[in-house]
C-alpha cells in the first residue's frame, strides 16, 4: 500500500481551501470527494455572501477566521478572475425593541475590528429609499461572490501546486495505525481500495461526524452529534429596488430572513430556519415548500413594506452542518487536531456553517499551521 502525505476528505469550498494551503506549503495532497463533481453539497446551497465578521463572539474562531478570511478573499478573487463585489450591507432595526440589539452588534463588530457605521432611519432610507427602519448599521466590507468560480480557482491552485482531486471516491471507514491513518475508499461500481496517509483532514461538512465515527482508534467522546437545520430561499420576480444587502437585526443564532443580491443584481430572500428531524445526511429533503412564502412575506415586509404580492417564488434550500440542537446555544467552529483527540495527523472540522465560505482561506491557513506544528513536535 502506497503512503500518501495528506488526504483531505471533501471537495467543498473549505476542503479545497485547506488542500490548496497544504499543497502550496509543499505537502503532497489528495482530495477525496464522494460526489461526481466538486462543491455539490453545502457549498452549492448558500447565500454566497462575504461576511464582514459582525456577529461573532470576539476572540472566537468564528470571529478570527471570518475577519481573516474576508481579508484574504477579496484579493484572491481579484487575482484569480473570480467575480466578487463589496456591495455593503445594512443591518436594520424595524422596531424599538431591536435598537438595543443593534447597539450590541455595533460593539461586537468594533471589538472584532470590523468597520461599521451607525445610521439613523432617515440616513439609511436615504441610501435605500424602499427601506423602512428606525436605525441601521452599515457594513461596507460585506459583499457577494461567485461561489462556484471560487471553488474552481481553489482547485486550479491546488492542482498547479501538485495536488489532485479524486471524484466519486467515498471514504466509508478508516483505522488508526502506528504508521498513519488508513482510509477505505469506495467508488461507484468498483472494488474498494485502501489508502494510507500521514495526515487526514476531515472536511466532509454534513458528513463530518459520521466520517469521524467510522475511523477506528478515534475516541467517540471526541465526536459531536450532528444536527441538521434547513434554510429555505425564495427568489424575487423582477428586480429589487436595493443595491445593498438588507439584514434584520439578529435573533439569537439566526440572522433572520434577509435580502441578498447575486452578481447580476437579482434578489433572493432567506434563509429561514427549519430544524429537521433527520439523522442521515444522504436522505435530506431539499425541496422548498411554497407554503412557507406567507412567513417570508411577513418577515420581509418589516423592512420592505412595498414588497408586491405574488412576487416570491421557491428558489433553493441548504442544510447547515450544525453540532447543536435547537435548544442549545450555537457553539464556535470546531477544528479538532491531535491535541484535542490524541490521534497524530488527524484534523476534524465540525460545525463549519456560516461564515464558512468567507472563512475558507483562513481555515486553510489555520489547518496548515496546525499540521506543520504537530509534525515538528
C-alpha positions as CSV (number, residue, x, y, z in Angstrom):
1,X,0.0,0.0,0.0
2,X,1.5,3.3,-1.1
3,X,1.6,6.0,1.6
4,X,0.2,9.5,0.9
5,X,1.3,12.7,2.6
6,X,-2.1,14.3,3.2
7,X,-5.7,13.3,2.4
8,X,-8.5,15.8,2.6
9,X,-12.0,14.4,2.7
10,X,-14.5,16.6,1.0
11,X,-14.2,18.9,-2.0
12,X,-16.4,21.8,-0.9
13,X,-15.0,25.3,-0.5
14,X,-13.4,24.6,2.8
15,X,-11.9,21.2,1.8
16,X,-10.4,22.8,-1.3
17,X,-9.1,25.8,0.5
18,X,-7.4,23.5,3.1
19,X,-6.0,21.3,0.4
20,X,-4.7,24.3,-1.5
21,X,-3.0,25.7,1.5
22,X,-1.3,22.4,2.3
23,X,-0.2,22.0,-1.3
24,X,1.2,25.5,-1.5
25,X,3.2,24.7,1.7
26,X,4.9,21.8,-0.1
27,X,2.7,18.9,1.0
28,X,1.6,16.2,-1.4
29,X,-2.2,16.4,-1.2
30,X,-5.1,14.3,-2.4
31,X,-8.7,15.3,-2.0
32,X,-11.3,12.5,-1.9
33,X,-14.8,13.6,-2.9
34,X,-17.8,11.2,-2.9
35,X,-19.8,13.1,-5.5
36,X,-19.1,13.3,-9.2
37,X,-18.1,17.0,-9.1
38,X,-16.6,19.5,-6.6
39,X,-18.8,21.7,-4.5
40,X,-22.1,19.9,-4.9
41,X,-23.1,19.9,-1.2
42,X,-23.3,22.7,1.3
43,X,-21.0,24.9,-0.7
44,X,-23.5,25.0,-3.6
45,X,-26.5,25.9,-1.4
46,X,-25.6,29.1,0.5
47,X,-26.1,32.8,0.1
48,X,-22.7,33.4,-1.5
49,X,-22.2,36.3,1.0
50,X,-18.8,37.5,2.0
51,X,-19.4,38.2,5.7
52,X,-17.5,41.1,7.4
53,X,-17.4,39.5,10.9
54,X,-20.1,41.5,12.8
55,X,-21.9,38.7,14.6
56,X,-19.3,36.5,16.2
57,X,-18.0,36.5,19.8
58,X,-14.8,38.5,19.9
59,X,-11.8,36.1,20.1
60,X,-13.7,33.1,18.9
61,X,-12.6,31.0,15.9
62,X,-15.7,32.2,14.0
63,X,-14.7,35.9,14.6
64,X,-11.0,35.4,13.9
65,X,-11.3,33.2,10.8
66,X,-14.2,35.2,9.3
67,X,-12.3,38.5,9.6
68,X,-9.0,37.0,8.3
69,X,-10.9,35.0,5.6
70,X,-12.6,38.2,4.3
71,X,-9.3,40.0,4.3
72,X,-7.8,37.2,2.1
73,X,-10.8,36.6,-0.1
74,X,-11.2,39.9,-1.9
75,X,-7.6,40.0,-3.1
76,X,-7.7,36.3,-4.0
77,X,-10.8,36.9,-6.2
78,X,-9.2,39.9,-7.8
79,X,-6.0,37.9,-8.8
80,X,-7.9,34.8,-9.8
81,X,-10.6,36.2,-12.0
82,X,-13.4,35.4,-9.6
83,X,-16.3,37.8,-9.5
84,X,-16.8,39.4,-6.1
85,X,-18.3,42.7,-5.1
86,X,-18.2,44.6,-1.8
87,X,-21.7,45.9,-2.2
88,X,-22.1,46.5,1.6
89,X,-24.9,45.6,3.9
90,X,-27.5,47.4,6.1
91,X,-28.5,45.6,9.4
92,X,-31.8,47.3,10.2
93,X,-33.9,47.7,13.3
94,X,-37.6,48.0,12.5
95,X,-39.0,48.5,16.0
96,X,-37.8,49.9,19.3
97,X,-37.1,46.5,20.8
98,X,-34.4,45.9,18.2
99,X,-32.4,49.1,18.9
100,X,-30.5,47.7,21.9
101,X,-29.6,44.6,19.8
102,X,-28.2,46.9,17.1
103,X,-26.1,48.7,19.6
104,X,-24.8,45.4,21.0
105,X,-23.9,44.3,17.4
106,X,-22.1,47.5,16.8
107,X,-19.9,46.9,19.9
108,X,-19.2,43.4,18.9
109,X,-18.2,44.4,15.4
110,X,-15.9,47.1,16.7
111,X,-14.3,44.5,19.1
112,X,-13.7,42.3,16.1
113,X,-12.0,45.1,14.1
114,X,-14.9,45.3,11.6
115,X,-15.8,48.7,10.3
116,X,-19.4,49.7,10.8
117,X,-21.3,52.9,10.8
118,X,-24.5,53.6,12.8
119,X,-27.1,55.3,10.8
120,X,-30.4,56.9,11.7
121,X,-33.5,55.6,10.0
122,X,-33.5,58.7,7.7
123,X,-29.9,58.2,6.8
124,X,-30.4,54.5,6.0
125,X,-33.6,55.2,3.9
126,X,-31.7,57.9,2.0
127,X,-29.3,55.2,0.9
128,X,-32.1,52.7,0.1
129,X,-35.4,54.6,-0.5
130,X,-37.5,51.5,-0.5
131,X,-36.3,50.6,3.0
132,X,-38.3,51.2,6.2
133,X,-36.4,51.2,9.5
134,X,-35.7,53.1,12.7
135,X,-31.9,52.7,12.6
136,X,-29.3,50.7,10.9
137,X,-25.7,49.6,10.9
138,X,-23.8,50.0,7.6
139,X,-21.2,47.3,6.9
140,X,-19.2,48.4,3.9
141,X,-16.9,45.3,3.7
142,X,-19.8,42.8,3.3
143,X,-20.1,41.5,-0.2
144,X,-21.1,38.8,-2.6
145,X,-19.0,36.2,-4.5
146,X,-19.4,33.6,-7.3
147,X,-19.0,30.6,-5.1
148,X,-18.5,28.0,-7.8
149,X,-15.9,30.1,-9.6
150,X,-14.1,30.5,-6.2
151,X,-14.0,26.7,-5.8
152,X,-12.7,26.2,-9.4
153,X,-9.9,28.7,-8.6
154,X,-9.0,26.9,-5.4
155,X,-8.9,23.6,-7.3
156,X,-6.7,25.2,-10.0
157,X,-4.2,26.4,-7.5
158,X,-4.2,23.1,-5.7
159,X,-3.5,21.2,-8.9
160,X,-0.9,23.6,-10.1
161,X,0.9,23.0,-6.8
162,X,0.9,19.3,-7.5
163,X,-2.3,18.2,-5.6
164,X,-5.2,16.3,-7.0
165,X,-8.9,15.8,-6.6
166,X,-10.3,12.3,-6.8
167,X,-14.1,12.4,-7.6
168,X,-16.5,9.5,-7.0
169,X,-14.3,8.5,-4.0
170,X,-16.3,8.0,-0.8
171,X,-14.5,7.3,2.4
172,X,-16.5,4.6,4.1
173,X,-14.2,3.6,7.0
174,X,-10.8,4.1,8.5
175,X,-8.4,3.0,11.2
176,X,-5.5,4.5,13.1
177,X,-2.2,2.6,12.8
178,X,1.2,3.4,14.2
179,X,2.4,4.4,10.7
180,X,-0.5,6.6,9.8
181,X,-4.3,6.5,9.1
182,X,-5.8,4.0,6.7
183,X,-8.9,5.0,4.8
184,X,-11.2,2.7,2.9
185,X,-12.4,4.3,-0.3
186,X,-15.3,3.2,-2.4
187,X,-16.1,4.3,-5.9
188,X,-19.4,3.5,-7.7
189,X,-19.3,0.1,-9.3
190,X,-15.7,-0.6,-8.3
191,X,-14.0,-2.7,-5.6
192,X,-13.0,-0.6,-2.6
193,X,-9.3,0.3,-2.1
194,X,-7.3,1.3,1.0
195,X,-5.1,4.4,1.2
196,X,-2.6,5.1,3.9
197,X,-1.8,8.7,4.8
198,X,0.4,10.6,7.3
199,X,-2.3,13.2,7.8
200,X,-6.1,13.3,7.2
201,X,-8.3,16.3,7.2
202,X,-12.0,15.5,7.6
203,X,-13.8,18.4,5.8
204,X,-16.9,16.4,5.0
205,X,-19.3,19.0,6.3
206,X,-22.7,17.4,6.9
207,X,-21.0,14.0,6.9
208,X,-18.0,15.0,9.1
209,X,-19.3,13.4,12.3
210,X,-20.2,10.2,10.5
211,X,-16.8,10.1,8.8
212,X,-15.1,10.6,12.2
213,X,-17.2,7.8,13.8
214,X,-16.1,5.4,11.0
215,X,-12.4,5.8,12.0
216,X,-11.4,3.1,14.4
217,X,-8.9,4.4,17.0
218,X,-10.6,7.8,17.4
219,X,-12.3,8.2,20.8
220,X,-16.1,8.5,20.2
221,X,-16.2,11.0,23.0
222,X,-14.4,13.5,20.8
223,X,-17.0,13.4,18.1
224,X,-20.1,15.7,18.3
225,X,-23.6,14.6,17.3
226,X,-24.8,16.1,14.1
227,X,-28.0,18.1,13.8
228,X,-29.5,19.4,10.6
229,X,-31.1,22.8,10.1
230,X,-32.6,23.7,6.8
231,X,-32.7,27.1,5.3
232,X,-35.2,27.8,2.5
233,X,-34.8,30.6,0.0
234,X,-37.3,32.4,-2.2
235,X,-36.4,34.5,-5.2
236,X,-38.0,37.7,-6.3
237,X,-39.7,38.1,-9.7
238,X,-38.4,41.3,-11.2
239,X,-35.6,43.5,-9.9
240,X,-35.4,44.6,-6.3
241,X,-35.1,48.4,-5.5
242,X,-31.9,47.8,-3.4
243,X,-28.2,48.0,-4.1
244,X,-27.1,46.6,-0.8
245,X,-27.8,43.5,1.2
246,X,-30.5,44.1,3.9
247,X,-30.5,42.1,7.1
248,X,-32.9,42.4,10.0
249,X,-31.4,42.8,13.5
250,X,-30.2,39.3,14.5
251,X,-32.2,36.9,16.6
252,X,-30.2,34.5,18.7
253,X,-28.1,32.3,16.4
254,X,-30.3,33.1,13.4
255,X,-29.7,36.2,11.2
256,X,-33.3,36.4,10.1
257,X,-34.8,36.4,6.6
258,X,-32.5,38.7,4.8
259,X,-32.3,40.1,1.3
260,X,-29.3,39.2,-0.7
261,X,-28.3,40.1,-4.3
262,X,-26.5,38.0,-6.8
263,X,-23.8,39.4,-9.0
264,X,-26.4,40.1,-11.7
265,X,-28.5,42.2,-9.2
266,X,-31.3,39.7,-8.8
267,X,-32.7,39.4,-5.2
268,X,-33.4,36.4,-3.1
269,X,-34.7,36.1,0.4
270,X,-33.7,33.7,3.1
271,X,-32.7,31.6,4.6
272,X,-35.3,30.8,7.2
273,X,-34.6,28.3,9.9
274,X,-36.3,24.8,9.8
275,X,-34.9,22.2,12.2
276,X,-35.1,18.8,10.6
277,X,-35.9,15.5,12.4
278,X,-33.2,13.7,10.4
279,X,-30.1,11.6,11.2
280,X,-28.9,10.7,7.7
281,X,-27.2,13.4,5.7
282,X,-27.8,11.5,2.5
283,X,-31.5,11.4,2.9
284,X,-32.3,15.1,3.4
285,X,-35.2,16.7,1.5
286,X,-34.1,19.9,-0.2
287,X,-37.5,20.8,-1.7
288,X,-38.8,24.2,-0.8
289,X,-42.4,24.2,0.4
290,X,-44.2,27.0,-1.4
291,X,-46.5,27.4,1.6
292,X,-43.5,28.9,3.5
293,X,-43.9,32.0,1.4
294,X,-46.5,33.5,3.7
295,X,-44.0,33.7,6.5
296,X,-41.4,35.2,4.1
297,X,-43.8,38.0,3.0
298,X,-44.4,38.9,6.7
299,X,-40.7,39.0,7.6
300,X,-39.6,40.9,4.5
301,X,-42.3,43.5,4.8
302,X,-40.9,44.5,8.2
303,X,-38.1,46.3,6.3
304,X,-39.6,46.4,2.8
305,X,-43.3,47.2,3.1
306,X,-43.6,47.7,-0.6
307,X,-42.9,44.0,-1.5
308,X,-45.6,43.2,-4.0
309,X,-48.0,40.3,-3.6
310,X,-47.2,37.2,-5.7
311,X,-43.6,38.1,-6.4
312,X,-41.9,35.5,-4.3
313,X,-41.2,32.1,-5.8
314,X,-39.4,29.0,-4.3
315,X,-35.7,29.0,-5.1
316,X,-33.5,26.5,-3.3
317,X,-32.5,25.4,0.1
318,X,-29.5,24.4,2.0
319,X,-28.8,22.5,5.2
320,X,-26.5,23.7,7.9
321,X,-23.9,21.3,9.4
322,X,-24.8,22.0,13.0
323,X,-23.4,20.3,16.1
324,X,-26.0,21.7,18.5
325,X,-29.8,21.3,18.9
326,X,-32.4,24.0,18.6
327,X,-32.4,24.2,22.4
328,X,-28.7,24.8,22.8
329,X,-26.7,28.0,22.1
330,X,-24.6,28.0,18.9
331,X,-21.1,26.8,19.6
332,X,-17.9,28.0,18.0
333,X,-16.3,26.3,15.0
334,X,-14.6,23.1,16.0
335,X,-11.2,22.4,14.3
336,X,-10.1,19.4,16.3
337,X,-6.4,18.4,15.9
338,X,-4.2,15.9,17.7
339,X,-4.0,18.0,20.9
340,X,-7.8,17.6,21.4
341,X,-8.3,13.9,20.4
342,X,-4.8,12.3,20.6
343,X,-4.6,10.9,17.0
344,X,-1.4,12.1,15.2
345,X,-2.1,13.7,11.9
346,X,-5.9,13.8,12.1
347,X,-7.9,17.1,11.9
348,X,-11.7,17.0,12.1
349,X,-13.7,20.1,11.0
350,X,-17.0,20.1,12.8
351,X,-19.9,22.6,12.6
352,X,-18.4,24.8,9.9
353,X,-21.6,26.5,8.9
354,X,-21.8,30.2,8.2
355,X,-19.4,32.1,7.9
356,X,-17.6,29.0,6.5
357,X,-17.4,30.2,2.9
358,X,-15.9,33.6,4.0
359,X,-13.5,31.9,6.3
360,X,-12.3,29.2,3.9
361,X,-8.9,30.7,3.1
362,X,-8.2,31.4,6.7
363,X,-9.3,27.9,7.7
364,X,-6.8,26.7,5.2
365,X,-4.0,28.7,6.9
366,X,-5.1,27.5,10.3
367,X,-5.1,23.8,9.4
368,X,-1.8,24.1,7.6
369,X,-0.2,25.7,10.7
370,X,-1.8,23.0,12.9
371,X,-0.4,20.1,10.9
372,X,3.0,21.6,10.4
373,X,3.2,22.4,14.2
374,X,2.2,18.8,15.1
375,X,4.7,17.4,12.5
376,X,7.5,19.3,14.2
377,X,6.7,18.2,17.7
